[in-house]
């Protein structure tokens, strides 16, 4: 299942064929330093197998492989909000180091953002980026995300305290409903 293509980048369902490449790309400190601590370190074949099984068991698939020129190079996802946040989602992604600085993340973020707005009927996509991850900040800004704020000293990662930069993008042409006071 492909959800979109842009140039040499395809977002598609994860497959068992991705297991070894996922483990190889994810088992890199330069990747994991930019991700939450729930991301396994070291990242093993077993972690990759479990992750792909979980991703493919979703009722509505929101975790995808990023493919570049026919090769698996990373993952991208939308985590749907719940309750009063059910029209929002958090975006997350990583690209394997050999594929950095090729515009892949920018194309992937644009593709999943379009998918989220059109297919998942969400109105807001957001994320928090560690202040030292300048590359991801540039990707989001190129994709039209707005820097909404800085959560000072909100991140504890690898023994250091860092700011979190919050970004969001809103669906265009929103019809705003919900004047609850008139009901």
Secondary structure, 3 states (H helix, E strand, C coil): CEEEEECCEEEECCCHHHHHHHHHHHCCHHHHCCCCCCCCCCCCHHHHHHHHHHHHCCCCCCEEEEEECCEEEEEEEEEECCHHHCCEEEEEEEECHHHCCCCHHHHHHHHHHHHHHHHCCCCEEEEEEECCCHHHHHHHHHCCCEEEEEEEEEEEECCEEEEEEEEEEECCCCCCCCCHHHC
